[in-house]
Structure formats: structure tokens, C-alpha cells
Amino acid sequence: MQNSSVSPLFIQRYVENKAEVRAELQQGLLAKTATTSPKYLYDALGSRLFEAITELPEYYPTRVEASIFEQFLPEMAAAAGLGHTLIDLGAGNCEKAARMFQALRPAKYVAVDISVDFLKQTLTTLQRQSPDLPMLGLGMDFSASLELPVEIGAGSRMFFYPGSSIGNFTPADALPFLQQIHAACRGQGGLLIGVDLVKDHTVLQAAYDDALGVTAAFNRNMLMHINQLLGSDFNIAQWQHRALFNTELSRIEMHLDATEDLSVRWDGGERRFAKNEGIHTENSYKYTVESFMQLLKNAGFQAVKPWQDANQQFCVFWAKA
């Protein structure tokens, strides 16, 4: 038996390149329709604001997904099998995966996240609570590449990607990402993934534009983060949050719109915005059960099994490699 002082292993793959970040931000801001990557929503304050969003009555995905796991976890464990290396993509505070340890009995837990300092804190605490489960923290941007280190080991792999984060990818980008996961399974194990479903547009829009304005604060906080990264002079008082459901593309879009004619400047650049001109900050694609099952099969997975809540708002899929 391992003693309670055991520490998890950490491997740091992601190192922020400030010049690359500045170039990416400038390119997005100077595009015909200004745009930014949703990853810039998640600085320290942004991560806390998102945790607050998950507590809001309008924001159903976290609550409904948790109810699906609570109801069907024994079935999921029976379908997936026990003793895999559990690879948690975008692990964050590791809470969702930790609730599954007893049912899934993983041989090893691998927590993957771009924010390695936050991950170190949470994984060190979790290791104390589960001293007999080998743990590995992996700091990497898995959306760019899913090259996993040899330290993960040779066992069968169960990838875990909850929270409908797959919705941040366009369907065209989601397919190669899912193909990378399929290849990384190496013919064993599979993928357990949470997916938000198409539903009444008023329910969707309220989830991304709550009455209390927490999502608006989350979106506008990105401008403060960009000011730090780019040295720009965004004034958040000049911007308002807007969320809409794009029926044609089956996605929620988040935008920040200028409330007046204005200019944003940074060292070496400037962008003028007319009143009501926006910055496109995030997409969240919504699927039907059938369309996402087909996407998984196109990526190479077989024997796809879905579990839904009673109101058919959300779905968790097990896809066997």
C-alpha cells in the first residue's frame, strides 16, 4: 500500500509563448469580423466566474450532466469495463472524474489541463484522498495536439471529456480531434463524452445570457485578460454581452458589441469599431443524439451507447475504440 505522503507526477508540455499569443490575438482582432479564441475567457477570474455560472438556475448543462452520471454510472461502468487508465481531458478541479473512481476502478488517473498550476493544487489534494491510485498531471494544450507521453503507460485507455466542451469545436474540427482520441486509444478502451443537445432556443439563450449577468461578466472579463496579454486599452464599460442561437449552424454564439464608436490600441496596432460592431468570442455547437453518434462513428469508434436525462436536454456517450 502506498503511504499518504505520495505525490502525483507532473509533466509540463505547454509553455506559453508570449509572442505567439500576441500574434494570435492581433490576427483575430484585425480580421474582417473581429474574433478571439474562447481559451482567453479562462484567466484566474474567468475560471471563477465560470464556476459561478454552473450554479445559475438558467445554466442547465452541468446540473443535468451530473444527474445522468448519478443515474447511469453503473451502466456506464458495465459498458466500458473496469481497470482502464482514465484520461481526463480539461480536468480543471478533477471533481467530475473523482466521483467516478469507485464505479470505474481505474488503474491510473491522468489529469490533462492547460492550466498546470491550478492542476497541481487540485491533483495533489486528490492524491492524498486516494493514495493507492497512481496519478499523473499533464500540462498541455490537447486541442492543438494529443501526443501523450510514455509515462501514461501501456494499459487500455478510457478518455473522459465531459461538460460538452466538444461544442467549442466546429463540427469540421471536432472530427479530426475525435479521430486523434480514437488513435490514442490504440484499439482498446474508448471515450466517455458529454454533449449538449439541440432544444428550445429560449432555454439555450437563457443559459448563455442569465438574468443576473454572470455570463456577461465572464465574457467582458476576457477584455481585461486581453489587455494584460496584448497591452491593449479595452474599456469594458464600452462593451456589452450578446448571446444568440444560430439556427442554420446549430450553435450558440457569444459576442461582445461596442456600445459606441471607439478605437482599441496596442503597441503596433489599432482596431476601430463602429457602434454595435462586435467581437465573436465563443461558439457552442449543439447536436442531436443521431448526429453526434454519426460523428463518433465517422471518427472510427464503434458500439456507441447514449444515456440521456428525462427531458432529453443532454447526452453522455460511451464510444468503444
ChimeraX attribute file (.defattr): number of C-alpha atoms within 10 A of each C-alpha:
attribute: neighborCount
match mode: 1-to-1
recipient: residues
	/A:1	6
	/A:2	10
	/A:3	9
	/A:4	12
	/A:5	10
	/A:6	15
	/A:7	17
	/A:8	20
	/A:9	15
	/A:10	17
	/A:11	14
	/A:12	13
	/A:13	16
	/A:14	15
	/A:15	11
	/A:16	9
	/A:17	8
	/A:18	11
	/A:19	11
	/A:20	10
	/A:21	15
	/A:22	15
	/A:23	12
	/A:24	14
	/A:25	19
	/A:26	21
	/A:27	14
	/A:28	17
	/A:29	20
	/A:30	14
	/A:31	12
	/A:32	8
	/A:33	11
	/A:34	20
	/A:35	20
	/A:36	21
	/A:37	14
	/A:38	15
	/A:39	12
	/A:40	19
	/A:41	24
	/A:42	18
	/A:43	16
	/A:44	11
	/A:45	14
	/A:46	20
	/A:47	14
	/A:48	12
	/A:49	20
	/A:50	17
	/A:51	12
	/A:52	14
	/A:53	22
	/A:54	15
	/A:55	12
	/A:56	17
	/A:57	12
	/A:58	18
	/A:59	21
	/A:60	19
	/A:61	21
	/A:62	19
	/A:63	14
	/A:64	21
	/A:65	23
	/A:66	16
	/A:67	15
	/A:68	18
	/A:69	20
	/A:70	12
	/A:71	13
	/A:72	15
	/A:73	17
	/A:74	14
	/A:75	13
	/A:76	20
	/A:77	16
	/A:78	12
	/A:79	15
	/A:80	20
	/A:81	15
	/A:82	17
	/A:83	17
	/A:84	21
	/A:85	24
	/A:86	29
	/A:87	24
	/A:88	23
	/A:89	24
	/A:90	23
	/A:91	24
	/A:92	19
	/A:93	17
	/A:94	19
	/A:95	12
	/A:96	17
	/A:97	20
	/A:98	13
	/A:99	14
	/A:100	17
	/A:101	16
	/A:102	8
	/A:103	15
	/A:104	22
	/A:105	17
	/A:106	20
	/A:107	18
	/A:108	21
	/A:109	25
	/A:110	26
	/A:111	27
	/A:112	24
	/A:113	25
	/A:114	23
	/A:115	20
	/A:116	23
	/A:117	10
	/A:118	13
	/A:119	23
	/A:120	21
	/A:121	11
	/A:122	18
	/A:123	27
	/A:124	18
	/A:125	14
	/A:126	19
	/A:127	20
	/A:128	16
	/A:129	12
	/A:130	15
	/A:131	18
	/A:132	15
	/A:133	19
	/A:134	18
	/A:135	25
	/A:136	23
	/A:137	25
	/A:138	29
	/A:139	22
	/A:140	23
	/A:141	17
	/A:142	20
	/A:143	15
	/A:144	8
	/A:145	10
	/A:146	14
	/A:147	12
	/A:148	14
	/A:149	10
	/A:150	7
	/A:151	10
	/A:152	18
	/A:153	11
	/A:154	9
	/A:155	16
	/A:156	19
	/A:157	27
	/A:158	30
	/A:159	24
	/A:160	21
	/A:161	21
	/A:162	22
	/A:163	21
	/A:164	21
	/A:165	16
	/A:166	22
	/A:167	21
	/A:168	19
	/A:169	16
	/A:170	14
	/A:171	17
	/A:172	9
	/A:173	12
	/A:174	18
	/A:175	18
	/A:176	13
	/A:177	20
	/A:178	20
	/A:179	18
	/A:180	18
	/A:181	23
	/A:182	23
	/A:183	17
	/A:184	20
	/A:185	19
	/A:186	14
	/A:187	13
	/A:188	15
	/A:189	25
	/A:190	27
	/A:191	25
	/A:192	22
	/A:193	20
	/A:194	28
	/A:195	26
	/A:196	27
	/A:197	23
	/A:198	18
	/A:199	15
	/A:200	10
	/A:201	14
	/A:202	10
	/A:203	13
	/A:204	24
	/A:205	19
	/A:206	17
	/A:207	21
	/A:208	25
	/A:209	19
	/A:210	17
	/A:211	13
	/A:212	11
	/A:213	13
	/A:214	17
	/A:215	26
	/A:216	22
	/A:217	16
	/A:218	21
	/A:219	28
	/A:220	25
	/A:221	20
	/A:222	24
	/A:223	20
	/A:224	19
	/A:225	20
	/A:226	20
	/A:227	16
	/A:228	11
	/A:229	15
	/A:230	20
	/A:231	14
	/A:232	19
	/A:233	17
	/A:234	20
	/A:235	13
	/A:236	15
	/A:237	9
	/A:238	15
	/A:239	23
	/A:240	17
	/A:241	21
	/A:242	18
	/A:243	22
	/A:244	18
	/A:245	21
	/A:246	13
	/A:247	11
	/A:248	6
	/A:249	12
	/A:250	16
	/A:251	21
	/A:252	22
	/A:253	19
	/A:254	25
	/A:255	24
	/A:256	26
	/A:257	20
	/A:258	21
	/A:259	16
	/A:260	13
	/A:261	12
	/A:262	15
	/A:263	13
	/A:264	14
	/A:265	15
	/A:266	14
	/A:267	9
	/A:268	6
	/A:269	11
	/A:270	15
	/A:271	14
	/A:272	13
	/A:273	18
	/A:274	13
	/A:275	14
	/A:276	14
	/A:277	19
	/A:278	21
	/A:279	21
	/A:280	21
	/A:281	21
	/A:282	24
	/A:283	22
	/A:284	20
	/A:285	24
	/A:286	26
	/A:287	21
	/A:288	18
	/A:289	20
	/A:290	9
	/A:291	12
	/A:292	19
	/A:293	21
	/A:294	14
	/A:295	18
	/A:296	24
	/A:297	19
	/A:298	14
	/A:299	20
	/A:300	18
	/A:301	23
	/A:302	15
	/A:303	13
	/A:304	19
	/A:305	15
	/A:306	17
	/A:307	21
	/A:308	22
	/A:309	17
	/A:310	10
	/A:311	8
	/A:312	15
	/A:313	20
	/A:314	27
	/A:315	23
	/A:316	25
	/A:317	21
	/A:318	27
	/A:319	25
	/A:320	23
	/A:321	24
